[in-house]
């Protein structure tokens, strides 16, 4: 069974970049949510396109869970069962922070639908990258036109960050919070130190 590491964080946190770098170091399968499958790409378009407009919070949570169910069944679990390591950009933690806390649905309610979607598949480690609001805003400004989630408003994203902090505090055995500020190489070294503390160098590649 391969190792399963997930990167979480708000918009502009740098998690996607760091997830790719770890996957390269490990020669692991890199994937992401929403949209890590052909079916998921269609769901991603619906979920992130600004033209979609407002979605009912429960509908949004269920669409995210539908993407995750197919992703786990067709990409993540098969790779792990083949002994491949998997590094994923977003997973259940995103739904808990975004829909559970920021949308106000509740952690436990969102956890239930995701337990069903994933058949209980949990990551071995969740790396949470956090940056101040001004840093995130500056990074997003360079990224071009914001998607539906990115443009949800300052207060929404503050709640997302609060939700993530709560999840990390309540799950110290599986979550680690890392400062995402600074150069990519600096953050990479922080991530590497944490990952190697959980997976000794003689095991980690």
C-alpha positions as a Markdown table, in Angstrom:
| # | Residue | x | y | z |
|---|---|---|---|---|
| 1 | Unk | 0.0 | 0.0 | 0.0 |
| 2 | Unk | 1.4 | 3.4 | -1.0 |
| 3 | Unk | 1.6 | 6.5 | 1.1 |
| 4 | Unk | -1.2 | 9.1 | 0.7 |
| 5 | Unk | -0.3 | 12.7 | 1.4 |
| 6 | Unk | -2.7 | 15.6 | 0.9 |
| 7 | Unk | -2.0 | 19.3 | 0.7 |
| 8 | Unk | -4.6 | 21.7 | 1.9 |
| 9 | Unk | -4.9 | 25.5 | 2.2 |
| 10 | Unk | -6.8 | 28.5 | 1.1 |
| 11 | Unk | -6.5 | 30.3 | -2.2 |
| 12 | Unk | -3.0 | 31.5 | -2.9 |
| 13 | Unk | -1.4 | 29.4 | -0.2 |
| 14 | Unk | 1.0 | 27.7 | -2.6 |
| 15 | Unk | -0.3 | 24.2 | -1.8 |
| 16 | Unk | -0.5 | 23.2 | -5.5 |
| 17 | Unk | 3.1 | 24.1 | -6.2 |
| 18 | Unk | 4.3 | 22.2 | -3.1 |
| 19 | Unk | 2.2 | 19.2 | -3.8 |
| 20 | Unk | 3.7 | 18.9 | -7.2 |
| 21 | Unk | 7.2 | 19.3 | -5.8 |
| 22 | Unk | 6.7 | 16.5 | -3.3 |
| 23 | Unk | 5.2 | 14.2 | -5.9 |
| 24 | Unk | 8.3 | 14.8 | -8.1 |
| 25 | Unk | 10.7 | 14.1 | -5.2 |
| 26 | Unk | 8.8 | 10.8 | -4.4 |
| 27 | Unk | 8.1 | 9.9 | -8.0 |
| 28 | Unk | 4.5 | 9.7 | -6.8 |
| 29 | Unk | 1.2 | 10.0 | -8.5 |
| 30 | Unk | 0.2 | 13.6 | -8.4 |
| 31 | Unk | -3.5 | 14.4 | -8.6 |
| 32 | Unk | -6.0 | 17.1 | -7.5 |
| 33 | Unk | -9.5 | 18.0 | -6.6 |
| 34 | Unk | -11.9 | 18.9 | -8.0 |
| 35 | Unk | -11.1 | 17.7 | -11.5 |
| 36 | Unk | -8.6 | 14.9 | -11.2 |
| 37 | Unk | -10.6 | 12.7 | -13.6 |
| 38 | Unk | -12.4 | 13.3 | -16.9 |
| 39 | Unk | -15.7 | 13.2 | -15.1 |
| 40 | Unk | -14.2 | 15.5 | -12.4 |
| 41 | Unk | -13.2 | 18.1 | -15.0 |
| 42 | Unk | -16.8 | 18.5 | -15.9 |
| 43 | Unk | -17.7 | 18.9 | -12.3 |
| 44 | Unk | -14.8 | 21.3 | -11.7 |
| 45 | Unk | -16.1 | 23.5 | -14.6 |
| 46 | Unk | -19.5 | 23.7 | -13.0 |
| 47 | Unk | -18.1 | 24.3 | -9.5 |
| 48 | Unk | -15.5 | 27.0 | -10.3 |
| 49 | Unk | -17.0 | 28.8 | -13.3 |
| 50 | Unk | -18.1 | 32.3 | -12.2 |
| 51 | Unk | -21.0 | 31.9 | -14.7 |
| 52 | Unk | -22.5 | 29.2 | -12.4 |
| 53 | Unk | -23.4 | 31.8 | -9.9 |
| 54 | Unk | -24.7 | 30.9 | -6.5 |
| 55 | Unk | -25.1 | 27.2 | -5.7 |
| 56 | Unk | -27.0 | 25.9 | -2.7 |
| 57 | Unk | -24.4 | 25.0 | -0.1 |
| 58 | Unk | -25.7 | 21.4 | 0.2 |
| 59 | Unk | -25.6 | 21.1 | -3.6 |
| 60 | Unk | -22.1 | 22.4 | -3.7 |
| 61 | Unk | -21.0 | 19.9 | -1.0 |
| 62 | Unk | -22.6 | 17.0 | -2.8 |
| 63 | Unk | -21.0 | 17.9 | -6.1 |
| 64 | Unk | -17.6 | 18.1 | -4.4 |
| 65 | Unk | -18.3 | 14.7 | -2.8 |
| 66 | Unk | -19.4 | 13.2 | -6.2 |
| 67 | Unk | -16.1 | 14.4 | -7.7 |
| 68 | Unk | -14.2 | 12.8 | -4.8 |
| 69 | Unk | -16.0 | 9.5 | -4.9 |
| 70 | Unk | -15.1 | 9.0 | -8.6 |
| 71 | Unk | -11.6 | 10.2 | -8.0 |
| 72 | Unk | -10.9 | 7.8 | -5.1 |
| 73 | Unk | -12.5 | 4.9 | -7.0 |
| 74 | Unk | -10.6 | 5.4 | -10.3 |
| 75 | Unk | -7.4 | 7.1 | -9.4 |
| 76 | Unk | -6.3 | 7.3 | -5.8 |
| 77 | Unk | -7.2 | 3.9 | -4.3 |
| 78 | Unk | -6.1 | 1.9 | -7.4 |
| 79 | Unk | -2.7 | 3.7 | -7.3 |
| 80 | Unk | -2.3 | 3.1 | -3.5 |
| 81 | Unk | -3.2 | -0.6 | -4.0 |
| 82 | Unk | -0.5 | -0.9 | -6.6 |
| 83 | Unk | 2.0 | 0.4 | -4.0 |
| 84 | Unk | 2.3 | 3.8 | -5.6 |
| 85 | Unk | 2.6 | 6.9 | -3.4 |
| 86 | Unk | -0.1 | 9.5 | -4.1 |
| 87 | Unk | 0.1 | 13.2 | -3.5 |
| 88 | Unk | -3.2 | 15.1 | -3.8 |
| 89 | Unk | -3.9 | 18.8 | -4.0 |
| 90 | Unk | -7.1 | 19.1 | -1.8 |
| 91 | Unk | -9.2 | 16.3 | -0.4 |
| 92 | Unk | -11.8 | 16.0 | 2.3 |
| 93 | Unk | -10.3 | 18.8 | 4.4 |
| 94 | Unk | -11.2 | 21.2 | 1.7 |
| 95 | Unk | -14.9 | 20.3 | 1.9 |
| 96 | Unk | -14.8 | 20.5 | 5.7 |
| 97 | Unk | -13.2 | 24.0 | 5.6 |
| 98 | Unk | -15.1 | 25.4 | 2.7 |
| 99 | Unk | -18.6 | 23.9 | 2.9 |
| 100 | Unk | -18.6 | 22.6 | 6.4 |
| 101 | Unk | -17.3 | 25.8 | 8.1 |
| 102 | Unk | -17.3 | 28.7 | 5.7 |
| 103 | Unk | -20.7 | 27.7 | 4.2 |
| 104 | Unk | -22.0 | 26.8 | 7.6 |
| 105 | Unk | -23.1 | 23.2 | 6.9 |
| 106 | Unk | -21.1 | 21.9 | 9.9 |
| 107 | Unk | -18.1 | 19.6 | 10.1 |
| 108 | Unk | -20.0 | 16.5 | 11.1 |
| 109 | Unk | -22.6 | 16.8 | 8.3 |
| 110 | Unk | -20.0 | 17.2 | 5.6 |
| 111 | Unk | -17.8 | 14.5 | 7.1 |
| 112 | Unk | -20.7 | 12.0 | 6.8 |
| 113 | Unk | -21.1 | 12.5 | 3.0 |
| 114 | Unk | -17.4 | 12.3 | 2.5 |
| 115 | Unk | -17.0 | 9.1 | 4.5 |
| 116 | Unk | -19.5 | 7.6 | 2.1 |
| 117 | Unk | -17.8 | 9.1 | -0.9 |
| 118 | Unk | -14.3 | 7.9 | 0.0 |
| 119 | Unk | -15.3 | 4.6 | 1.7 |
| 120 | Unk | -13.3 | 5.9 | 4.7 |
| 121 | Unk | -10.0 | 6.4 | 2.8 |
| 122 | Unk | -8.0 | 8.9 | 4.9 |
| 123 | Unk | -4.6 | 10.4 | 4.1 |
| 124 | Unk | -1.5 | 9.4 | 6.1 |
| 125 | Unk | -0.6 | 13.0 | 6.3 |
| 126 | Unk | -2.3 | 16.4 | 5.6 |
| 127 | Unk | 0.0 | 19.3 | 5.0 |
| 128 | Unk | -1.8 | 22.6 | 5.6 |
| 129 | Unk | -0.1 | 25.7 | 4.1 |
| 130 | Unk | -1.1 | 29.1 | 5.5 |
| 131 | Unk | -0.3 | 32.6 | 4.4 |
| 132 | Unk | -1.5 | 36.1 | 5.5 |
| 133 | Unk | -4.4 | 37.6 | 3.6 |
| 134 | Unk | -2.2 | 40.2 | 1.9 |
| 135 | Unk | 0.1 | 37.5 | 0.6 |
| 136 | Unk | -2.7 | 35.4 | -0.7 |
| 137 | Unk | -4.3 | 38.5 | -2.4 |
| 138 | Unk | -1.0 | 39.4 | -4.1 |
| 139 | Unk | -0.5 | 35.9 | -5.4 |
| 140 | Unk | -4.1 | 35.7 | -6.7 |
| 141 | Unk | -3.7 | 39.1 | -8.4 |
| 142 | Unk | -0.9 | 37.6 | -10.5 |
| 143 | Unk | -2.9 | 34.5 | -11.4 |
| 144 | Unk | -5.4 | 36.3 | -13.6 |
| 145 | Unk | -9.2 | 36.3 | -13.5 |
| 146 | Unk | -10.5 | 34.7 | -10.2 |
| 147 | Unk | -12.7 | 31.6 | -10.3 |
| 148 | Unk | -16.0 | 31.2 | -8.5 |
| 149 | Unk | -14.4 | 30.1 | -5.2 |
| 150 | Unk | -11.5 | 32.7 | -5.4 |
| 151 | Unk | -14.0 | 35.5 | -5.8 |
| 152 | Unk | -16.3 | 34.4 | -2.8 |
| 153 | Unk | -15.2 | 37.4 | -0.7 |
| 154 | Unk | -12.8 | 38.3 | 2.1 |
| 155 | Unk | -15.1 | 37.1 | 4.9 |
| 156 | Unk | -15.7 | 33.8 | 3.3 |
| 157 | Unk | -12.0 | 33.1 | 3.0 |
| 158 | Unk | -11.4 | 34.2 | 6.6 |
| 159 | Unk | -13.9 | 31.5 | 7.6 |
| 160 | Unk | -12.1 | 29.0 | 5.4 |
| 161 | Unk | -8.8 | 29.8 | 7.1 |
| 162 | Unk | -10.5 | 29.5 | 10.5 |
| 163 | Unk | -12.0 | 26.1 | 9.5 |
| 164 | Unk | -8.6 | 24.9 | 8.5 |
| 165 | Unk | -7.0 | 26.0 | 11.8 |
| 166 | Unk | -9.7 | 24.2 | 13.7 |
| 167 | Unk | -9.1 | 21.0 | 11.7 |
| 168 | Unk | -5.4 | 21.1 | 12.2 |
| 169 | Unk | -5.8 | 21.8 | 16.0 |
| 170 | Unk | -8.2 | 18.8 | 16.4 |
| 171 | Unk | -6.2 | 16.4 | 14.3 |
| 172 | Unk | -2.5 | 16.8 | 15.4 |
| 173 | Unk | -1.8 | 13.2 | 14.6 |
| 174 | Unk | -2.5 | 13.6 | 10.9 |
| 175 | Unk | -2.4 | 17.3 | 10.2 |
| 176 | Unk | 0.7 | 19.6 | 10.2 |
| 177 | Unk | 0.5 | 23.4 | 9.6 |
| 178 | Unk | 3.3 | 25.0 | 7.7 |
| 179 | Unk | 4.1 | 28.7 | 7.0 |
| 180 | Unk | 3.6 | 29.2 | 3.3 |
| 181 | Unk | 5.2 | 32.6 | 3.0 |
| 182 | Unk | 8.6 | 33.2 | 1.4 |
| 183 | Unk | 10.2 | 31.8 | -1.7 |
| 184 | Unk | 9.0 | 28.5 | -3.2 |
| 185 | Unk | 12.4 | 26.9 | -2.2 |
| 186 | Unk | 12.1 | 28.1 | 1.4 |
| 187 | Unk | 8.6 | 26.6 | 1.7 |
| 188 | Unk | 9.8 | 23.4 | 0.0 |
| 189 | Unk | 12.4 | 23.0 | 2.7 |
| 190 | Unk | 9.9 | 23.4 | 5.5 |
| 191 | Unk | 7.6 | 20.8 | 3.8 |
| 192 | Unk | 10.5 | 18.5 | 3.3 |
| 193 | Unk | 11.5 | 18.6 | 7.0 |
| 194 | Unk | 8.0 | 17.8 | 8.1 |
| 195 | Unk | 7.5 | 15.0 | 5.6 |
| 196 | Unk | 10.8 | 13.4 | 6.5 |
| 197 | Unk | 9.9 | 13.6 | 10.2 |
| 198 | Unk | 6.8 | 11.5 | 9.4 |
| 199 | Unk | 8.4 | 9.3 | 6.8 |
| 200 | Unk | 12.1 | 8.7 | 7.6 |
| 201 | Unk | 14.6 | 9.5 | 4.8 |
| 202 | Unk | 15.5 | 5.8 | 4.5 |
| 203 | Unk | 11.8 | 5.2 | 3.5 |
| 204 | Unk | 11.0 | 8.5 | 1.8 |
| 205 | Unk | 12.5 | 8.9 | -1.7 |
